[in-house]
Amino acid sequence: MESTTFDTPAWLMIGLTKSVAGHLELAGGQLSLNLVTDECAFDSPLSDVNELKFPWYYFSAGFKLAIAGEHYRVSFLDQHDSQIMTGIRNGKAWKALLLAETDPHQWT
């Protein structure tokens, strides 16, 4: 089976109003979010994701996940940019990819 590789800009959401820009990547079954601060928010096999949710109120532009008990919120919208449609397109692409790469029944 050929390994899927996909990456886009993404933001780690922190609290109610803060976010840190980064780059979300899926490569070789490994999901990672590397931040512009040279920190890695997470870098884990996709099989280690315990929760994966796409809340309706994210309007397809983000998701929530948990890895080893740590919860993360990821957005594809920059708070300071008006590229809303790009963020929504990226969010929909990630949703389709992550659900295709995992067992969608484990998230219901």
Phi, psi and omega in degrees: 000134181283138181281137178276136174232130180206142177206147178209163169296148179205163180233132173277120181273133182231120181064208183274330189231354185258145172213154178237127181291151178193200183222118180266131183222140169241119180212128178059032180079004181255127179255126181220149174233105179260126186267157179294345177280010183067018174259157174250115180293316175202152177207100191213151171300141179303330179293344179271358178288119183272329181224144176212116184227144178238080185299143181299328183284358171271356177050042178069008184250028178175174179204168176244144175212162176228136177228121180051042176083352177269130181260140181227149173237127184241134178238152175252014178245127173280131181300335187250020183227157182253019181277058185297316183294325176297316178297319179292318177299315179297318178299317179295322178295317178295320180299312179299317181294311183294323178289328178287329183273350181234177175274105184298339180290338180286347183260358182265000000 
